[in-house]
Amino acid sequence: MPGSLSNWIARHAHALVSTTGHLGRHGFATVLTVAVMGLALALPLTFWLLLGNVQKLGDAFGQHQAISVFLQPSQSPSVAQLMATKLRERPDVAEVALKTPQQGMDELAKMQGFSGALHALDDNPLPYVLEVQPKDGLGADAVSAMVTDLRGLQGVDMVQDSGSWRQRLDALLAVGTRVVLILAAMLALAVLLVVGNTVRVDIASRAEEIGVLMLLGASRAFVRRPYLYAGIWYGLFSGVLAVLLAVTIELVLARPVAELSRAYDGTLQVAGLSLWLLLCVPFVAAALGWLGARLVSAWQLRRAV
């Protein structure tokens, strides 16, 4: 058993060393293959980064804006407080803020062009307003049902909601997620094809050498093993390149994103690619490279026999 294990390790070590030397001797072709595969893998990473930040932009630009409930001008402060208390008890409500007519007047006074007109008013015509914040993760249908309930409450004059914007953005994000998944699948197939074609060309160029080895009794597994390691190296290097490209894109966008965030008083939080995803990409790419080499080398060697 120890002898069999040492022989197995020696065979794989020999295949690994010979494959590394072969790729090094064909450096330009290796770099081109890795570059093509790396760019293909970097595309879904970039789109995933953009998609995640579109959702962050939606949060900053009002995806989860509070629902404004305007009470009738005749409603008293006690009625407004009572309604706010009842709304806070709803399981789908995270927070309710009561805005008084005076607070509304102060906000208008700060807006350019309104201060002069407000001085001409004899009294304050603004009503009490309840700013209702739905709970995080509440779907568009649930928010729409909440708006319908709020409109039916006694003493409510008008309900202002960005539900249509929220539904459009959710639908856009759903389409974007599906597109990224389809793109990732297509580019994974492209990686398989690139590795497979590279291995096919290499086997065809060494057909005589492979024929001699098989005449001398070499098994298909022995002949195929260097190509499998070549596929792993191609995938691993291209995965690392894809991660470096994605991180570079993040760094290039960091400064303009920071300026955009400052323009929105720091409320715009932009996320990068998660660490676990960046660590997984090279290993997934190596698995894809191995699979492509395995399929094509098995087919080519079967034809050669």
Secondary structure, DSSP 4 states (H G I P E B T S, - for coil): -HHHHHHHHHHHHHHHHHHHHHHHHTHHHHHHHHHHHHHHHHHHHHHHHHHHHHHHHHHHTTTTPPEEEEEPTT--HHHHHHHHHHHHTSTTEEEEEEE-HHHHHHHHHHSTTTHHHHHT-SS-----EEEEEEPTT--HHHHHHHHHHHHTSTTEEEEE--HHHHHHHHHHHHHHHHHHHHHHHHHHHHHHHHHHHHHHHHHHHTHHHHHHHHHTT--HHHHHHHHHHHHHHHHHHHHHHHHHHHHHHHHHHHHHHHHHHHHTTT--------HHHHHHHHHHHHHHHHHHHHHHHHHHHHHH-
